[in-house]
Structure formats: C-alpha cells, structure tokens
C-alpha cells in the first residue's frame, strides 16, 4: 500500500528543492564551470557598466594550465576572459576590436 503525503507538505518541498540545487553540485559544492562563468560575467559587467544579469557568459574551454576561457556577450559585443580555479579573472579581451 502506498503512503500518501499531505498536499501542504508537497507545496513546501517544491520551492526548497529548487533553491537547494541552484548552482550547486553534490554535497553543496559549487559547479566550477558555472562559478568561472559567473566570475567572468561579473567582471565584464563591471567593465561595461551593466548589471551582471544583462550579459551572457558561456564556458568556451579549459586549458592545460587550468585557466578557463569564457565568452561573454554584452548585446552585440563579444568579450573573452581567462579565469583560474580560484575565480580570479586574469584578463578581459575584446576579440575583433
């Protein structure tokens, strides 16, 4: 026989489940790629005077040196960052500029 969970309990569980997994992996560890994207997005947003929510960051790859290359778009403009594992942004480039 299946045990039924009271409906109000389910209503409380859904928002909590959504918050618990946002940007985190197993054991509460932050996803390194997502954290590097976020660090680059924040640096570029500050650089161009926008809110980080107004730019889009995508991890392009990680080199043998451990530096991640992240592409950030700010409207029609492209920026690239190199970000290390400690989330330090080493440089912001403007390809094609």
C-alpha positions in Angstrom: 0.0 0.0 0.0 1.3 3.5 -1.0 1.6 6.0 1.7 0.1 9.4 0.9 2.0 12.6 1.6 -0.2 15.5 2.7 -0.6 18.1 0.0 0.7 21.1 2.1 3.9 19.3 2.6 4.4 19.0 -1.1 3.8 22.7 -1.6 6.6 23.5 0.8 9.0 20.9 -0.6 9.0 22.2 -4.2 10.4 25.7 -3.6 13.0 24.3 -1.2 14.1 21.7 -3.7 14.6 24.4 -6.4 16.7 26.5 -4.1 18.9 23.7 -2.9 20.2 22.8 -6.3 20.7 26.2 -7.8 24.4 26.3 -9.0 25.5 23.6 -6.6 26.6 20.0 -7.1 26.6 17.1 -4.7 27.3 18.0 -1.1 26.7 21.7 -1.8 29.8 22.1 -3.9 29.6 24.9 -6.5 30.0 23.8 -10.1 33.4 25.1 -11.1 32.5 25.9 -14.7 29.4 27.8 -13.6 31.4 29.7 -11.0 34.0 30.7 -13.6 31.3 31.8 -16.0 29.8 33.9 -13.2 33.1 35.5 -12.3 33.8 36.5 -15.9 30.2 37.8 -16.3 30.6 40.0 -13.2 34.0 41.3 -14.4 32.7 42.2 -17.8 29.5 43.7 -16.5 31.6 46.0 -14.2 33.9 46.8 -17.1 31.0 47.9 -19.4 28.9 49.4 -16.6 26.0 47.0 -16.7 24.3 44.6 -14.3 25.6 41.0 -14.5 22.1 39.9 -15.4 22.4 41.9 -18.7 25.4 39.9 -20.0 25.5 36.2 -21.1 28.6 34.0 -20.3 29.5 30.7 -21.8 32.5 28.5 -21.0 34.5 28.0 -24.2 37.0 25.6 -22.7 39.7 25.0 -20.1 43.4 24.9 -20.9 46.1 22.5 -19.6 47.2 25.4 -17.3 43.8 25.2 -15.6 42.6 28.6 -16.9 39.1 28.7 -18.3 38.3 30.7 -21.4 34.8 32.3 -21.0 32.9 34.1 -23.7 30.6 36.9 -22.6 28.2 38.8 -24.8 27.0 42.3 -24.0 24.3 43.0 -26.5 26.2 42.5 -29.8 29.7 42.8 -28.4 31.9 39.8 -27.5 34.4 39.8 -24.7 36.5 36.9 -23.5 38.0 36.3 -20.1 40.5 33.9 -18.7 39.6 32.7 -15.2 41.5 30.5 -12.8 40.2 27.9 -10.4 40.2 30.5 -7.6 37.8 32.6 -9.8 40.4 35.3 -10.4 39.8 37.0 -13.7 43.3 37.3 -15.4 42.3 39.4 -18.4 39.4 40.6 -20.4 39.9 40.7 -24.2 37.8 42.3 -26.9 38.2 39.9 -29.9 37.9 41.8 -33.2 38.3 45.2 -31.6 
